[in-house]
Amino acid sequence: MIRHPLAWGVWAIAVLAAAFIDRNPYLQALLLLVVVNVFLPYRARRRVGTWKFAVALALVPILFSAALSRFGQHVLFTLPAIPIFGGRWTFDAVAFGASTGLALVLTVAVFAVVQSTVRSADVVAILPRPLYRAGTTVALALAFAPKTLTAFQSIREARQLRGQRTGWRSAPALLLPLLLTTLERALQYGESLDARGFGSGRRSRYRPLHWSAQDRLVLVASLAAIVAIAVLPGVPYNPYQELVPSVPNPDQLLAVGLLAVPAVTASLSRVDHAPHHA
Amino acid sequence: MWLGAATVAALMAAFLSIRPAHAAIHHAALVIQHASGSVITRCVAFAENQITGLQLVERSGVPYEAQNFGSIGGAMCQLDREPSTVPPGCFGAGPYWQYFHRHGSGWQTSAFGASSSLLHDGDMDGWHFAVGANQAPGNVAFSSLCAAPPAATAAQAAPAPNHATPIPTATPAPSPSLEALAPSDSPPPNAGLTSTGPPRQPPKATALGPWLALGSTAILLLTLAAVNLRRRGP
């Protein structure tokens, strides 16, 4: 498994560059396929967010673009002169919105993959020394948010089981136990940090993070993809000029293929029946 | 690890070597209408697949002053010495250079600045110095400007010296074009181009190669997804 946060970071930058520089719909569709592929080996670690959110993210730019843009040559229909929405609604604007929406969905998908593949402990481990304390604090704070949400849900469930109300009116009765739980967890964190000697003297390296062969392969492939995207840019897709997108060049396909390397190495590696870290 | 990097490099080189070469010479037309009504026209040949509207003006040799407005694109402040001085803030208060694309048999306001609009073979751009929105220039047919594209020569894309000659708008006849592409009774001696044969049409056949590459990439990725779905996650 690819573990190094830097490898994942460079991969994420490469995917975002590929998604935003050309905005060719064919390439974006392939990239979405690549991102899903990369996520599949890690799917057990994290539940995917609701797909409804992704659909909404893709639809909102289409709606905005179609309603507010009056340019383009392929007219869908013409509304009477209402202040903002009146005029020609064009298919070009819809295509532009769809391309923007796809880029947004790709961004969210890339960050979802990175969130499920990179462990915050690894990120803290590779931080330079001056940033170590700040990094640990941020990692703890980020870990706090989902745990607080889980605590809130369990308190709500407990109230429901007792037959009590869980609406807005019962908010004070919900918030007090939540506050107590959170405070208790914070104290536990502080004690455990203290027990591990946090902030006392030099930082030791217990189980340092090594670059595995797969990590390096992903890093090299992602850097090559970034170079390919930067040096050999394709024709940027602009529906207002040409509605039908151009077929991507072979070298653009190559860049997309390089981004699928994490999925390829995962499919070739041995199945790990006894995971070290779940 | 290094074997993988070498494979990647070899694949990249292989892909780069099959990039198609651009051979055909393309043409785009330019119509500039002054506030007085006089019109100048140009036909510009270019070797690339596309050029921007600003490149078209630049290669036509007509003097211009443009100002860059960042992501919106470039705005035309002065074209063919009209207005005589560049107004402060590029536009001034009165008439300004309005930018149009030829679409079908009419002009359409450009959604872009000249530096970000793209012209392909057979496209035509119009500029009109006028007050008020949507003042399109007079109707000119592309075929009357770029009638018979001659055979390709290497000197086509080079910018030529400027000798703009305004002509009345009532007769949108082709003016002496810089590259001598428009039909003319007495071809300029410096042109060095000869009209040979019928106008060459750019090859319109849809190339199957890119589609095959796209399809096979998609199929490969789907296969990979199937393989990864069958395996248990960590």
Interface residues (C-beta under 8 A of the other chain):
Chain A: M1 Y26 A29 L30 L33 V34 V36 N37 L40 P41 Y42 R43 A44 R45 F71 G72 Q73 A213 R216 L217 V220 A221 A224 A228 L232 V235 N238 Y240 Q241 V247 P248 N249 P250 D251 L253 L254 V256 G257 L258 A260 A263 V264 A266 S267 V271 D272 H273 P275
Chain B: M1 G4 A5 V8 A9 L11 M12 F15 L16 I18 R19 N49 Q50 H103 Q108 A111 F112 S117 L118 A207 G209 P210 W211 A213 L214 T217 A218 L220 L221 L222 L224 A225 V227 N228 L229 R231 R232 G233 P234
